Amino acid sequence: MRLGTLELEPGAGLSPMAGVTDAAMRLLCRAQGAAWSVSEMLSAKGWIYSQGKNREARELLARLPGEGVAGLQLFGREPELMAEAARMLAGAGFDFFDLNFGCPAPKITGNGEGSALMREPELIGRIVRAVADAADRPVTVKIRAGWDERSVNAVEVAKICEQAGAAAVAVHGRTRAQQYAGRADWGVIREVKRSVAIPVIGNGDVKSGADALRMLDETGCDGVLVGRAAQGNPWIFREIRAAMAGKEAPAPTGAERVEMALRHFELELTLHGEKGGVLEMRKHIGWYAHGMRGAAKFRERVNRMERPGDVRAALTEFAREAEAE
């Protein structure tokens, strides 16, 4: 699949997720076969007004060697500010810009951003055009099926984005009203694919290699994004690559899951420091341990820890218990 002049490897991409897809997560997913990834969302207005002095924003922009192809996701509703942010961030080291028209979080949609823009297709077009004209690399967009079931307009929005210069469109098959509940409507993805010439990337309810193959077959989409199914499970990308090659990939053992959590933890410490790294890792540890014996008590224990050494010791002990199973 091509994004403008950018050639992507076969496989699935890591979907942007706030508080999740930092450089550590992107690196680990890449190591397991992710073809590309997208960063957490960055406020264009916030970046411009802070002049890059905001610590959290700087951490969001961090990259690690070996991540592979990665896009920087921007959100906002002012075309001129979105374009200015793209110009300012040209040297941030990302391979493409991704524009967020899909986030359903109330704190985002309450400001008329994210998926709230699905109600303003014309404004979406002006934003895409402004960024495409300002950027020196491909620009992609992430949209939802629509705002609610009465206003499913992904096809209309995708056409506008294509005309405005988008290199690809990723479609989450749920409306904003659905949030992440119910089932994603892959029929919407199929209709978008039939309506535009640029690559269409499907998103929603891909939880296995078999799901990825089924989405590609049923929708005709050019690529697949994996979001929540990658939380605590970077091996899903290995599974999807194997499925695309007609093979099967082994499921990770309990010990492998804990070992990956330890590696993830060390990367988070590098990115966010001791205090920040411990806080960032709590949710990831819960995801890695999910379904394992004693996971609930282990998660509660780790969530009370504040020192990296204590977390390391707890993970090492949990790994020994996993190996003994």
C-alpha angles and dihedrals in degrees: 000000000000129000101196103297092347116102116206125204121240115274138064129306129232109248119228112261125177112241092009117061099065122140092278093055092044092051095050093047091048090052088056095049110280107158093208139342141208127222130237111280118275123202109239092203093046092051093049096046094046091046088221094302095118108108096210091051091050090051090049089056094052117121130195128209112264099030093122121204112359135171128213113228118216128188132193142104104235110091094205093051093046089052093047091050090052090053092047092049097047090108097047092102101246122135099221142001121246120199118215114226093143112062108120098191112130093227088059101039090043087068092049092256134118113019091356085079089067083081090058107052094164091056090049088056092052091049093050092047093049094050094042090053092047099042125086092206138047120299121212131181135217116209139168129230087262142295095287139339091280093056108041100159106151092126092054093046093046091053091050091049092050092051090048093056107269113158093208141353126222114204124201105202095222130083122237089252090060093053099185098325129108122015127315113247105234089182088074090055090050092051092050090051090053091050105051137046098214119089115283119208119201123220134180135071097011101144102150145018089266090054091052092052091047093050092050091049098044098043104027088226119163098229144003132233122207120203126157093013088068094057105113088352114080086154089079088083090056088050093050093048090050092049091052088054092048093252139110127241121212117250114245117260121236090255091052090052092054092044089053090050089054092051090046090051093054090051092050090052089053092051102039108020127242100302096037093043093054092049094046092049098053095083092043092052089053091052094047092049096044112128095012122120111274093008097138095052091042091052092049090050095050092046089064094052123100105172122079092222092058092050092049091050092049092049092047091051091047089050091054090051090049092051090051093056 
